[in-house]
Amino acid sequence: MAERLRRLADALAVPRSELPHLGEAATLPLANADGMIENAIGVLGLPLGVGLNFLVNGEDVLVPMAVEEPSVIAAVSLAAKIAREGGGFFADADEQMLIGQVQLEAIPDRAAAKAAIERASEEILREANALHPAMAARGGGAKRLEVRELSVLDVDGKPEPQLIVHLHVDTQEAMGANLVNTMCEGVAGTLERLSGGRVRLRILSNLADGRLARAKVRIPLEQLADFGYTGPEVAHGIAAASRFADADPYRATTHNKGVMNGIDAVAIATGNDWRAIEAGAHAYCARNGRYEPMTRWWVSEGHLHGSIEIPLQIGTVGGAVKTNPLVVTALRILGNPPAKKLAGIIAAVGLAQNMAALRALGTVGIQKGHMALHARNLAVTAGARGQTIEVVAKALIAAGEIKLHRAQEILARLVREQASAPGTAGVLEAT
């Protein structure tokens, strides 16, 4: 790990001393944790690694990823390496628009109320922006108002006509949940007066379909050859798996989980709300009345093509970003990108993660590589430390039985062998 940290510092062109929150003592300070949540009792750690080989819009990117699952970072780094042969990933993202919803019920005349609100839209937007004048001065803030008609079942199960007012807010570098909620609550009184109705919910929507991020990749077929398969065979296996996901929600769910392995890992590392991202992404996948995959893969003109488009509610300020020193360091590893750029990078990571999974699924299966990496986890659980972790893991793989009891047996044998050969002391480290 010390060597990795040295190389990371070299890649960032900074002294190792400027990355103080990485290494053995890396953790969220307890005082910070106590200020972030209620009833804090400690800090739960996650491994923080770096996804390598990413070329996004012609720029090399180191990608911090916080994840506990073996093979995620190895797989995405290999997929990114393959993607480089086709020029890497090309990504973009919309403006940082977030929707705030104000629910109006018990409206005497819905048509008249809708017309009155729409006529007063500029007044309502000014009122919302007055709550965050600094953001409005920077060019952000509430930009547009939309009035939707909706029927909601009442307590007796009868449809009740309601109006749902959407505030479309440019949150700039923030994820924006708190500021949008403040705006919704701030304009509620005006909307009640204009509609003659009663306000119920005043809160953002995590279906941020005005905040889409996209990425695409184009890989020469010959670069995909592996596992004893030709490049075209691997490519057509990936494309076939993509068509399966498009046809079947049971497959699409696991397909998308693989995408989110990468997206969530970067979101967590950068202090973003991965739960909001998950909710919005999966809702977007169901926008056409059925659950669909987040990515598409197809073969055309001697290349494998892939694309992704999902909403990503990303921020680089606020929330846990400044409270957690590791998040500050993770953003520095990324080059401190603006929120739109970060959203594009995250979309590219999701596409790469999906490609890695489909590449294995369409050929030798997912377990060969995954279980080999899982062997290291079992070695640690069995009590191996230091160099012995690799010794035990390799023995597990060679035995073809990657199970905890087998790891314990292998470690016990190694301990006995060392005890009978004192000259080898120092090679084995175990608890």
C-alpha positions in Angstrom: 0.0 0.0 0.0 2.9 2.4 0.7 4.1 1.9 -2.8 0.6 2.6 -4.2 0.4 5.8 -2.2 3.8 6.9 -3.5 2.7 6.3 -7.1 -0.5 8.1 -6.5 1.3 11.1 -5.2 3.6 11.0 -8.2 0.6 10.8 -10.6 -1.0 13.8 -8.9 2.4 15.7 -8.9 2.2 16.4 -5.1 4.3 15.3 -2.2 3.0 12.3 -0.2 2.6 14.6 2.8 -0.2 16.4 0.9 -2.3 13.3 1.0 -2.5 13.0 4.8 -5.9 11.3 5.0 -4.8 8.2 3.1 -2.9 5.3 4.6 -3.0 3.4 7.9 -4.7 6.1 9.9 -7.3 6.9 7.3 -10.7 7.4 8.9 -13.5 9.9 9.5 -12.6 11.7 12.7 -15.0 10.7 15.5 -15.8 14.3 16.2 -16.9 14.8 12.6 -19.0 11.7 12.7 -20.7 12.9 15.9 -21.7 16.1 14.1 -23.0 14.4 11.0 -25.5 12.0 12.4 -27.5 11.4 15.6 -26.5 8.9 18.2 -23.1 8.4 16.7 -21.1 5.5 18.2 -18.2 5.1 15.8 -17.1 4.9 12.2 -17.6 2.0 9.8 -14.8 1.8 7.2 -14.9 0.8 3.6 -11.9 0.0 1.4 -10.9 3.0 -0.8 -9.2 2.1 -4.0 -8.5 3.7 -7.4 -9.9 2.7 -10.7 -7.1 2.9 -13.3 -6.7 3.3 -17.1 -9.7 5.7 -17.6 -9.5 8.0 -20.5 -12.6 10.2 -20.5 -13.0 12.9 -23.2 -9.3 12.6 -24.1 -8.2 13.1 -20.5 -6.6 10.6 -18.2 -8.6 10.2 -14.9 -7.8 8.4 -11.7 -11.1 7.3 -10.2 -11.5 6.9 -6.4 -13.9 4.0 -5.5 -15.1 3.0 -2.0 -16.4 -0.5 -2.2 -16.2 -3.8 -0.2 -16.9 -6.2 -3.1 -13.9 -8.1 -4.5 -13.3 -7.8 -8.3 -15.1 -4.5 -8.8 -12.0 -2.3 -9.1 -10.0 -4.9 -10.9 -12.7 -5.5 -13.5 -13.4 -1.8 -14.1 -9.7 -1.0 -14.5 -9.4 -3.8 -17.1 -12.5 -2.6 -19.0 -11.1 0.9 -19.0 -7.8 -0.4 -20.4 -9.6 -2.1 -23.2 -11.7 0.9 -23.9 -8.6 3.1 -24.4 -7.9 1.2 -27.6 -11.0 2.9 -29.1 -10.2 6.3 -27.8 -11.6 5.8 -24.3 -15.0 7.0 -23.1 -16.8 10.1 -24.3 -19.1 11.6 -21.7 -21.3 14.6 -21.0 -24.0 15.7 -18.6 -26.9 18.2 -18.6 -27.1 21.2 -16.4 -27.6 20.5 -12.7 -31.4 20.7 -12.8 -33.4 19.3 -9.9 -37.2 19.2 -9.5 -39.0 20.4 -6.4 -42.6 19.4 -6.0 -45.4 21.2 -4.2 -48.7 19.2 -3.9 -52.0 21.1 -3.9 -55.3 19.4 -2.9 -58.8 20.4 -2.1 -58.8 22.9 -5.0 -62.2 24.5 -5.8 -61.5 25.0 -9.5 -58.5 23.1 -10.9 -58.5 24.8 -14.3 -58.7 28.3 -12.9 -56.0 27.5 -10.3 -53.7 26.1 -12.9 -54.1 29.2 -15.0 -53.5 31.5 -12.0 -50.3 29.8 -11.0 -49.0 29.8 -14.6 -49.7 33.5 -14.9 -47.8 34.2 -11.7 -44.9 31.9 -12.6 -42.3 34.7 -12.7 -43.4 36.0 -9.3 -43.2 32.5 -7.9 -39.7 32.0 -9.3 -38.5 35.3 -7.9 -39.9 34.3 -4.5 -38.0 31.0 -4.6 -34.8 32.6 -5.7 -35.0 35.2 -3.0 -34.4 32.3 -0.6 -31.0 31.6 -2.2 -29.9 35.0 -3.6 -26.2 34.0 -3.8 -27.0 31.0 -6.1 -29.2 33.1 -8.3 -26.5 35.7 -8.5 -24.1 33.0 -9.8 -26.6 32.1 -12.5 -28.3 29.2 -10.8 -31.6 28.9 -8.9 -35.2 28.4 -9.9 -35.5 28.6 -13.7 -38.9 27.2 -14.7 -42.3 26.4 -13.2 -44.5 23.6 -14.4 -48.0 22.7 -13.3 -49.1 19.0 -13.6 -52.6 17.7 -13.1 -52.9 14.5 -11.2 -55.6 12.3 -9.6 -54.6 10.8 -6.2 -56.8 8.3 -4.4 -58.4 9.7 -1.3 -59.0 7.8 2.0 -62.1 6.2 0.5 -60.2 5.0 -2.6 -61.9 7.7 -4.8 -59.7 9.7 -7.2 -59.2 13.3 -6.1 -58.0 15.9 -8.6 -54.8 17.6 -7.5 -52.2 20.0 -8.9 -48.5 19.3 -8.6 -46.3 22.3 -9.1 -42.7 21.6 -10.2 -39.9 24.0 -9.6 -37.0 23.3 -11.9 -33.9 24.5 -10.1 -30.3 24.8 -11.3 -28.3 23.7 -8.2 -24.9 24.3 -9.8 -22.2 22.5 -7.8 -24.5 21.3 -5.1 -26.6 18.1 -5.2 -29.3 20.5 -4.1 -31.7 18.6 -1.9 -31.8 21.1 1.0 -32.0 24.2 -1.1 -34.8 22.8 -3.3 -36.8 21.7 -0.3 -36.3 25.3 1.2 -37.7 26.8 -2.0 -40.7 24.4 -2.1 -41.6 25.4 1.5 -41.0 29.0 0.8 -43.5 29.3 -2.1 -46.1 27.1 -0.5 -48.1 30.0 0.9 -48.3 31.8 -2.5 -49.4 28.6 -4.2 -52.2 28.2 -1.7 -53.4 31.7 -2.2 -53.4 31.4 -6.0 -55.1 28.0 -6.1 -57.5 28.3 -3.2 -56.4 24.8 -2.3 -54.3 23.3 0.5 -50.6 22.4 0.3 -49.5 19.0 1.4 -46.0 17.7 0.5 -43.2 20.2 -0.4 -40.1 18.3 -1.3 -37.7 17.5 -4.1 -38.1 14.6 -6.5 -35.2 12.2 -6.9 -36.3 11.4 -10.4 -33.9 14.0 -11.8 -34.7 13.4 -15.5 -33.5 16.9 -16.3 -30.1 16.0 -15.0 -29.0 13.2 -17.2 -25.4 12.0 -17.7 -24.3 10.0 -20.7 -21.3 8.1 -21.8 -20.4 6.0 -24.8 -17.5 3.9 -26.0 -16.4 2.3 -29.3 -13.9 -0.6 -29.1 -12.2 -2.4 -32.1 -13.3 -6.0 -32.0 -9.7 -7.4 -32.0 -9.0 -5.7 -28.7 -11.7 -7.9 -27.0 -10.1 -11.3 -27.6 -9.6 -13.1 -24.3 -10.4 -16.4 -22.4 -9.6 -18.3 -25.6 -12.3 -16.5 -27.5 -11.8 -14.3 -30.6 -12.6 -10.6 -30.3 -15.8 -10.9 -32.4 -17.0 -13.8 -30.2 -16.5 -11.7 -27.1 -18.2 -8.7 -28.6 -21.3 -10.7 -29.8 -21.5 -12.3 -26.4 -21.7 -8.8 -24.8 -24.3 -7.6 -27.3 -26.4 -10.8 -26.8 -26.3 -10.2 -23.0 -27.5 -6.6 -23.6 -30.4 -7.8 -25.7 -31.3 -10.3 -23.0 -31.4 -7.5 -20.4 -33.6 -5.4 -22.8 -36.1 -8.2 -23.0 -36.3 -9.4 -19.4 -36.6 -7.3 -16.2 -35.2 -10.2 -14.2 -32.0 -10.0 -16.2 -32.1 -6.1 -16.4 -32.2 -5.9 -12.6 -28.9 -7.7 -12.2 -27.5 -6.1 -15.3 -28.2 -2.7 -13.7 -26.8 -3.8 -10.3 -23.5 -4.3 -12.1 -23.6 -0.8 -13.5 -24.3 0.6 -10.0 -21.4 -1.3 -8.5 -19.2 1.3 -10.2 -21.4 4.3 -9.9 -22.1 3.8 -6.2 -18.4 3.2 -5.4 -17.5 6.6 -6.9 -20.5 8.3 -5.4 -19.6 7.1 -1.9 -15.9 8.0 -2.3 -16.9 11.6 -3.4 -19.4 12.1 -0.6 -22.5 11.9 -2.8 -25.9 10.6 -1.9 -25.8 7.1 -3.5 -29.3 6.3 -2.3 -30.8 9.2 -4.2 -28.7 8.2 -7.3 -30.0 4.6 -7.0 -33.6 5.7 -6.7 -33.5 8.1 -9.6 -31.6 5.7 -11.9 -33.9 2.8 -11.3 -37.1 5.0 -11.7 -35.7 6.3 -15.0 -35.2 2.7 -16.2 -39.0 2.2 -15.7 -40.1 5.5 -17.5 -41.5 3.6 -20.5 -43.8 1.4 -18.5 -41.4 -1.5 -18.1 -38.0 -1.9 -16.3 -35.2 -1.6 -18.8 -31.3 -1.8 -18.7 -29.3 1.3 -18.1 -26.8 0.5 -20.9 -27.0 -0.7 -24.5 -24.3 -2.7 -26.4 -24.2 -3.6 -30.1 -21.7 -4.6 -32.8 -21.4 -2.4 -35.9 -18.7 -1.7 -38.5 -16.0 -3.8 -36.8 -16.5 -2.2 -33.4 -18.3 -3.0 -30.1 -20.4 0.1 -29.2 -21.8 0.8 -25.7 -23.8 3.7 -24.3 -25.4 4.7 -21.0 -27.9 7.5 -20.0 -29.1 7.9 -16.5 -29.9 10.7 -14.1 -27.1 11.5 -11.7 -27.6 13.8 -8.7 -24.0 14.8 -8.1 -22.6 17.6 -6.0 -19.0 18.7 -5.2 -19.9 21.1 -2.4 -22.1 20.7 0.7 -23.3 17.6 2.5 -20.4 15.3 3.5 -18.0 16.8 1.1 -16.2 19.2 3.5 -17.0 17.2 6.7 -15.1 14.1 5.6 -11.4 14.7 4.9 -11.2 11.5 2.9 -13.8 12.9 0.5 -11.8 16.0 0.0 -8.8 13.8 -0.9 -10.9 11.7 -3.2 -12.0 14.7 -5.2 -8.4 15.9 -5.4 -7.5 12.5 -6.9 -10.1 13.2 -9.6 -8.6 16.6 -10.2 -11.4 18.5 -8.4 -13.8 18.4 -11.3 -17.0 20.5 -11.5 -20.2 18.6 -10.9 -21.1 18.2 -14.5 -17.7 16.8 -15.4 -17.9 14.4 -12.4 -21.3 13.2 -13.5 -19.9 12.3 -16.9 -17.0 10.5 -15.3 -19.3 8.5 -13.1 -21.4 7.6 -16.1 -18.3 6.3 -17.8 -17.4 4.2 -14.8 -20.9 2.6 -14.8 -20.5 1.8 -18.5 -17.1 0.3 -17.9 -18.3 -1.8 -15.0 -21.1 -3.2 -17.0 -18.8 -4.0 -19.9 -16.5 -6.0 -17.6 -19.4 -8.0 -16.2 -20.9 -8.8 -19.6 -17.5 -9.6 -21.0 -17.1 -12.4 -18.4 -20.8 -13.5 -18.5 -20.7 -13.9 -22.2 -17.6 -16.1 -22.1 -16.3 -18.0 -19.1 -18.8 -16.9 -16.5 -18.6 -14.4 -13.7 -17.3 -16.6 -11.0 -13.8 -17.5 -12.3 -12.4 -14.0 -11.7 -14.7 -13.1 -8.8 -14.0 -16.1 -6.7 -10.2 -15.8 -7.3 -10.3 -12.4 -5.7 -12.7 -13.6 -3.1 -10.1 -16.1 -2.0 -8.0 -13.2 -0.6 -11.0 -12.2 1.6 -11.3 -15.8 2.9 -7.5 -15.9 3.6 -7.8 -12.7 5.7 -10.9 -14.1 7.5 -9.0 -17.3 8.3 -6.3 -15.2 10.0 -3.7 -14.8 7.3 -1.7 -11.5 7.4 0.9 -9.9 5.2 2.5 -12.1 2.5 0.6 -15.1 3.8 -2.6 -13.7 2.4 -1.4 -14.4 -1.2 0.0 -17.8 -0.2 -3.3 -19.0 1.2 -5.3 -17.4 -1.6 -3.2 -19.1 -4.3 -3.5 -22.4 -2.5 -7.3 -22.0 -2.4 -7.5 -21.4 -6.1 -5.2 -24.3 -6.9 -7.4 -26.6 -4.7 -10.5 -25.4 -6.5 -12.3 -25.1 -3.2 -12.7 -21.4 -2.3 -14.2 -21.9 1.2 -13.4 -20.6 4.6 -12.8 -24.0 6.2 -10.4 -24.8 3.4 -8.5 -21.5 4.0 -8.3 -22.3 7.7 -6.9 -25.8 7.0 -4.3 -24.3 4.6 -3.2 -21.7 7.1 -2.9 -24.2 9.9 -0.7 -26.4 7.7 1.5 -23.4 6.9 1.8 -22.6 10.6 2.8 -26.2 11.3 5.4 -26.2 8.5 6.9 -23.0 9.8 7.1 -24.4 13.3 9.0 -27.4 12.1 11.4 -25.2 10.0 12.5 -22.3 12.1 14.8 -21.0 9.3 11.8 -19.8 7.4 10.7 -17.4 10.2 9.4 -14.1 8.9 7.9 -15.6 5.7 4.6 -16.4 7.5 2.6 -13.8 9.2 -0.6 -15.0 10.8 -2.8 -14.5 13.9 
